[in-house]
Amino acid sequence: LWGNVQGPTWTQISATVNKGSTTITLKEAVQWAVGDAIIVTSTDFSGVLDNKKFSNSLYSEAIGYPFPDQTEKRTITAISTDKKTLTLNAALTYTHWGSGNQ
């Protein structure tokens, strides 16, 4: 593993980012640079669905149908002056939950 760490090494999005968006706003300022690659991890709830716990609930229809991995790799093409808003090289394929779903 080789690289130059520009802290922080990870942070959270400050609000939900909808599918198709090319910008994300972060909870804290970063020292990343244009051209850096980032990973936007999956924020869906597939991991919390337990067949035994939810088999008789409204979640039962989701049991047995795992959600796809929604982790996405993008490259930063622009950074706001406050270092909290990033513009990405391609639109996001999935919605990534931010506020209100933690």
ZIRA-V665274 format. One record per backbone hydrogen bond with DSSP energy under -0.5 kcal/mol. CO is the residue of the C=O (numbers start at 0). NH is the residue of the N-H. E is the energy in kcal/mol with one decimal. If there is no record, write none. Layout:
co->(CO CO)
nh->(NH NH)
e->(E E)
This chain:
co->(2 4 6 11 15 16 17 20 21 23 24 24 32 35 37 38 39 44 45 47 48 49 50 53 56 58 58 59 61 71 73 74 75 77 79 82 83 83 84 85 86 86 91 94 95 97)
nh->(4 6 30 26 17 95 20 91 87 85 13 14 35 75 73 40 71 47 48 49 50 53 54 56 59 61 62 62 64 39 37 88 34 86 82 29 25 85 79 23 76 77 19 96 16 100)
e->(-0.6 -0.6 -1.3 -2.8 -0.6 -2.8 -2.1 -2.3 -3.7 -2.9 -3.0 -0.6 -2.3 -2.8 -2.2 -0.7 -2.7 -1.4 -1.0 -0.8 -0.5 -2.7 -1.0 -1.9 -1.7 -2.1 -0.7 -0.8 -1.8 -3.1 -3.1 -1.7 -2.9 -2.8 -1.7 -2.0 -3.3 -0.5 -2.5 -2.1 -3.2 -1.2 -2.9 -0.5 -2.8 -0.8)
